[in-house]
Amino acid sequence: MKFYENGDFENRYTSSDRKHILLDGEQRDCYWSFSEKDSILELCDYTYKILEYQKDTIRLIEVKNNFKCLFVNHALK
C-alpha cells in the first residue's frame, strides 16, 4: 500500500500462500489515518494496532478480530 499525507492510499499488491484477500486493482472510496499517540491505523472500515515497525516491515493486529498481518516493503529487500 502507498499512503499519502492527505489520507488517500493506493493498493499496490497483496499476495500470500495462505488464505488472503487480493486487493490489487480494487478501488474503494475510503481513507486512512494514524494516531501516533496510541499506534492506531484506521484504514477504510478497519482499525489496526501497530505492534512493531521496522524499515521494511510493519506488524499489525486488526483490533476487532485479533487478525495479525504484515505490511512488507519488498522494494527494500
Steps between C-alpha positions, in 0.01 A plus 500: 500500500611852434377757752468873424498788749148607391348170625491330159670168436551259212497123513805388307529123550404238756591136476537203731518122491233496772138613503498867406304778338637621168496879500691575181289717271205528738375856534322608815384842607667511841791659682760434766618675814767427758518588868864512606390530865349150515645344179156454343457485122146556372472359147159504333271311736783338696698598810852366544738524793862523384700246699841553344656722238824438313649656189340243267216350709203613707341233723137572593197345663144575391334617821150354454599144402861473628610417144878542470648631177811653347570784262828420325696732275656252259680782316737538797606134503 
